Every structure is written in C-alpha cells, then in structure tokens.
Amino acid sequence: MAARFRLSSLLRARLAQEDAAKAEVARARGAVRAAGRTVADARTALQASDLPSGGTGLAVVAAIAARHSLAAGLAAARQGVVSAEEQADERVAELAEAAKRRRAVEKLAERHAAARKFAEQAADQRVVDELAITAASRREEVE
C-alpha cells in the first residue's frame, strides 16, 4: 500500500495563505470603495460651495480660500483612490501568487493519488494473477 501524502500539511498551509490573501483583496477593494465615496463627498462639497453674490471683499476672499481648500481636499481624495487601487492591484497579484503556489501542491497531491491508485490496482491484479495461477496448478494436479 502506498504511503500517505506527506505534503498534506503544506497543502493546508497554502490553502490558508490563499484564504488570507482573498481576505486582503476584499479589504483592499473595500478601501477603494471608501476612497471613492470620499471623492464623491468632496466633489459634492466643492460643488455646493459658491462665492457670495454680495458682501465685503474679505467675505469673497474667505469664500475663495474655502473653495481652494475644498478643491485641495478633492485632489487629495482622488490621490487616495489611486493609492487604494494600487494597493488592491498588489493584493490581487499576491492572491494570484498564493493560488499558483497552492495549485502546485495540489498537482503533487493529484499525482500522489494517481500513483497510489495505480499501486493499489497493481496489487489487486497481482492477487488475481496469483489466484488464477493457483487455480490452474490445482486443476493440473487433479488431472
């Protein structure tokens, strides 16, 4: 009988690594969505701000400074989206690598299972052959 697959614990570890990588991808994609909401909020705030139609020059300057600040916040939020997307892409690449490592061990497990099945079938065939030879020799002895 063939031995058990010695790399089964490695396969379980690779599966756990892949699961962790999947969780990281989900977290990174959530960060991208959150960054997108931040951009939408900043854009809405910028669009909602407007210059006063009347008032002192100081009020107009203050409104312009406020809009400038909102525009800077929007630019920073957009950069946050780019950064979050880059992080998500990195996590996806790590997931792909983890899946590749897991699949390599799975292929070894499949080969081991096929070799084990072949060995069991060969052993069964030897038993059948031995029974056939024994039966034939008994018939010869009887005759």
N, C-alpha and C positions, 0 to 999 in steps of 0.2 A: 504494500500500500504506500502511496506517495506521501511525502511529508506535508504538513500544513503550510500554508503560505506565510513565510516568515516576515513579509513586509506589510502584514495587515495593520499593525500599529502605525506604520508610516502612512499608509493609505488613510487611516482615520485622522492622523495629524494633518495631512494635506487637505482633507475634506473640511476640517475645522479652519484651516487657513483660508480656504476659499470662502467659507461662510463669513469669516471675519472681513474678508475683502468685499464681499457683497454688502455687508452692513456699512462699510466705509463708503462704498459707492452711493448707497441710499442716503447716508448722512451728507455727502458732498452735493448730491442733487438737491437735497433739502436746502442746503446753504445757497445754492444757485437760485432756487425759487425765492428764498427770503431776500436775497440781494436784489432780485427783480422787483419784488414788492417795495423795497426801499427806493429803487429808482422811480417807480410809479408814484410813490408818495412824494418824493422830492419834485418830480415834474409837476404834479398837481399843485403843490405849494407854490412853485415858481409861477405857474400859470394863473394862480389865484391872486398873486400879488400884483398890484398895479400902482402906477405913480399917482399921487394925489392931483386932482384937477385944479385945485387951488391951494392956497396956503403960503406959508413963508418959504423962502429959499432953503432954509435949514430943514424944513419938513421934506422938501423934494430931495435934498442931498441924503437925508436919512433913509428915504424910501429907495433911492438908487443904491445905497450901500446895503440895504436889506436884500434887494433883488440880487445884487452881486454875490452876497453871502449864500443865498438860495441856489444861485447858479453854480457856485463852487461846490456846494453840497451835492448837487445833482451830478456834477463831474466826478466827484469822489465816489458817489454811489455807482455810477457807471463803471468806474475802475474796479469797484468791489465786485461787480458782476463778472468782469473779465477775469479777475483773480479767482473767483469762485469757480468759474468754468474751467480754468486751467487746473485747479485742484481736482475737479471732478474728472477731467480727462486723465490726470495722473492716476486717480483711484481706479478708473476703468482699465487702464493699462496694467495696473497691479493685479486687478481681478483676472484679466486675461492671462497673465503670467501664472497666477495661482491655479487657474483652471488647466493650463498646459502642464504644470508640474503634477497635478492630481491625475490628469489623463495618462501621463507616462507611467505612473504607478498602477493605474487601473489596467493598462495594457499588459503590464507584467503579471497582474493578478489573473487576467484572462488567459494569458499563455500558461500560467501555472495550472489553472483549472483545466485547460485543454490537455496538458501533459498528464495531469492526474487522471483524467477520464480515459485517456489513451492507455495509461498503465493499468487501470482497472479493467479495461476491456481486454488488454493483452493477457492479464492474469486469468480472467474468465475464459478466454479462448484456450489457454494452456490447460485449464481444468477440463474443459470439454474435450480437447485433444487427448488428454490422459485417459478420460473415461472411454473414449472411442477406441484407443489402443488397448486398454484393459479388456474391454468387451470383445474386441476382435481376437485377442490372445486366448480368452476363455472359450470362445467358440472353437478355436483351433484345437484346444486341449480336449474338448468334448468329442470331437470328431475322430 
